[in-house]
Amino acid sequence: MNNAKLFVIDYHLHGDHKSFIIRAETMDNAEAWHWASCDAGIGRIGRYGREKVKKVSKPLAERYGITDVQWRQSG
């Protein structure tokens, strides 16, 4: 993670606003939805940096009450 940056992810879980900061090399909408799901306790975080885990998609996250996922680079 030599080129890691800080990203802020905002989302709503059952109407409640949630926000967190994550360090990652890159971020896009699909990654933001997955990490929001992990923060909400729905998604899975791999035990090891190289472990492949199935990403939580936007439609699946929405079924669990996650909405309005937005992300931006910190700073």
C-alpha positions in Angstrom: 0.0 0.0 0.0 2.7 2.4 -1.0 0.3 4.8 -2.7 -2.5 4.5 -0.2 -4.8 7.5 0.4 -7.5 8.3 2.9 -11.1 8.3 1.8 -14.3 9.4 3.6 -17.3 7.2 3.0 -20.8 8.5 4.0 -23.9 6.4 3.9 -27.3 5.8 5.5 -28.2 2.6 7.4 -32.0 2.4 8.0 -32.2 6.2 7.8 -29.3 6.9 10.2 -26.3 8.7 8.9 -23.0 6.9 9.2 -19.5 8.0 8.2 -16.0 6.5 8.4 -12.5 6.9 7.0 -10.6 4.2 5.2 -7.1 3.9 3.8 -7.0 2.5 0.3 -4.9 2.8 -2.9 -8.0 3.4 -5.1 -11.7 4.0 -4.5 -14.7 3.8 -6.8 -18.5 3.4 -6.3 -18.4 -0.4 -6.2 -15.6 -0.3 -3.5 -17.5 2.3 -1.5 -20.7 0.3 -1.4 -18.7 -2.8 -0.3 -16.8 -0.9 2.4 -20.0 0.7 3.6 -21.5 -2.8 3.9 -18.5 -3.9 5.9 -18.9 -1.0 8.3 -22.5 -1.8 8.7 -21.7 -5.4 9.6 -23.0 -7.0 6.4 -19.9 -7.4 4.3 -16.9 -9.5 5.0 -13.3 -8.2 5.4 -10.7 -10.8 4.4 -8.3 -12.0 7.1 -5.3 -11.4 5.0 -4.5 -8.7 2.6 -4.4 -11.1 -0.3 -7.5 -13.1 0.6 -10.2 -12.8 -2.0 -13.6 -12.1 -0.6 -16.8 -11.6 -2.5 -17.7 -7.9 -2.7 -21.2 -6.8 -1.6 -23.0 -5.2 -4.5 -25.2 -2.1 -4.4 -28.5 -4.1 -4.8 -27.5 -6.5 -2.0 -26.5 -3.6 0.3 -29.8 -1.9 -0.4 -31.7 -5.0 0.6 -30.0 -4.7 4.0 -31.0 -1.0 4.4 -27.9 0.8 3.1 -28.6 3.9 1.0 -27.0 7.1 -0.3 -23.3 5.8 -0.3 -21.0 8.7 -1.2 -17.2 8.9 -1.0 -14.5 11.5 -1.4 -10.8 11.7 -0.8 -9.9 13.1 2.6 -8.1 16.4 2.8 
